[in-house]
Amino acid sequence: MASLYDRLILPRLIGCACASKPIMRQRAKVVPLAAGEVLELGIGGGLNLAYYDADRVSRVRGVDPSEGLRARALAAPRPQGLDVDILDGAAETLPFPDHAFDAVVCTFTLCSVHDPAAALAEARRVLKPGGTLLYSEHGRAPDPGVARWQGRIEPVWKRLAGGCHLTRAPTDLVREAGFALDWSETMYLPGTPRILGWAEWGRARRG
């Protein structure tokens, strides 16, 4: 059974942290590119919903294992006419058949899933051939000094932040999962401590 912290406090902390202005600007760079039948991995509090284009998207199906975050997502603002389903589920074991989606959206999720390789393998499985993975994540900084500090504080950070890792390399993980990268970009998020603020985002396709 989830602890009181996990059920009541953590969803609010994650909701506040993931709604910072720099992170919301990152969401706005990739979410509007989604089209067709869309799966969102780790929909969390539904912060991406406002950025979907209801004229391009047939439906958004979001999965998240946190009951508290799913409740927030149900009430999150979204464009009029956007069809949304929010389901209990883990990214590593998706309850969908093969080739069910045109696009998978994954934002600030690979840092906290138990097994990012398994989550991306599942994303690839449920995508149609030629389907699109849109991602925006934070992770291991390229500067050795920053990366060393990330490694030092990660054990404590994971306990406080719902399993969030600071040392994963998102774009490398996407490539290793067998996706073909269309483009990717990186930067330190403005106004964010460097140990938390290395950002990577891009678009990749399932072969």
ABEGO torsion letter per residue (X at the ends): XBBAAAAAAAAAAAAAAAABAAAAAAAAAAAAABBEBBBBBGAEAGAAAAABBAAABABBBBBBABAAAAAAAAABBBBBGBBBBBBBEBAABBABBBGABABBBBBGAAAABABAAAAAAAAAAABBBGBBBBBBBBBBBABAAAAAAAAAAAAAAAAAAGGBBAABBAAAAAAAAGBBBABBBBBBBBGBBAAAABBBBEBBBBX
